[in-house]
């Protein structure tokens, strides 16, 4: 099974607009076999919409503490459901 | 700019919609500075036409323009409202609105009935029209946040204060006798200052302070009930004034206590930020809240000890509060919109937000703003300082105008010369 790399960003304590800037910089670097995983205090709809419009795979889910888990990948073969911690 | 209710890029307003209102707001701000130079310290006497003209240049021309621009941007983002055809709506509102403000200012100067009537038609039509569109969309929301609920109440206040203004301009142009003019006038500026300006800022802050600055949320007793309590008090004062002469005395005291609680709580929340460094927008929020606290305290004091100079100081405190928050939001919205729209269009060479407006540039504006406020305060006791205050006000709004033009030029330059990136997977080679 090919190795899957996770690009992780904990944005819970980062002030606007740093999470969005870092997330967009990270997803530009995405390639085959890796994915972006961000945890955030809010659901970053603009980032999700932007990624979807660019044809990327996106999964966003809120955990029981109200923290949002956002997974974005270029590689459509990746199972984001399985990679999500929630 | 995050929202849990949902925002599509298709729904985000085009950058020109917001920038055009900010541009006209800056130009009216420049005009306000010029008027201060022309009128001198006459502006501190509320009964003079000069005070009336300057107040409406700042509140109607400058602040309402900025607030309309911010609402076009913030309603989809923090309330999840979908405004259809925003470019068309903005254009339909802006041109007649700007003309209406100019006609109203001319009417205050000359007292001519045709000017009052034409200003009323243009301003009444545009302000009531856009408020109705925004209210219709807000009321259709299935779920309300404390912010969207507060914005709804603020827009109802804007509608009421506009209707009261139309009654007054109708009286001034001789269309009717103007029974109860004095009570209507008090209700008009009370709804304007507290029901519209303060309430809109309060409502937006419920989401913005926590979201932008990573603070704990406001306590429920403030965020859930403050907008309706303020609105209820304003209604009580306005209606009560027709039956009980002292109605505003008690209502003002209650409003002031609520505003003090809010301002002190916001300062407390800003002190609970996790990030130790404060940028210009944080300092502008702090400045605004300190000035609101001072304004509320001055209002309370003048109710018991009416001192003319304290009343003038209070005007400066309140205007300073509102402008501080307008500036804080401006320095968040302009870089974000420029950067975000270019990224959404896929420009690899899009400037970063700090390249659109450098944090040091915003900080310099904070110093200009503080110097402006200080010069206005000094001019109450030393009249020649008013010319410094007017010049600094021109510099302050000129600074904003320069930022808008700079951001727009960067935006257009990137669109013309920028490289686009492709984030999706390339086609597999056969």
Interface residues (C-beta under 8 A of the other chain):
Chain A: X13 X14 X15 X16 X17 X20 X21 X24 X27 X28 X30 X32 X40 X41 X42 X43 X44 X45 X46 X49 X50 X51 X53 X54 X55 X56 X74 X75 X76
Chain B: X1 X2 X3 X4 X6 X7 X8 X9 X12 X211 X212 X213 X214 X273 X274 X275 X332 X335 X336 X339 X340 X343 X344 X346 X348 X352 X353 X421 X422 X423 X424 X425
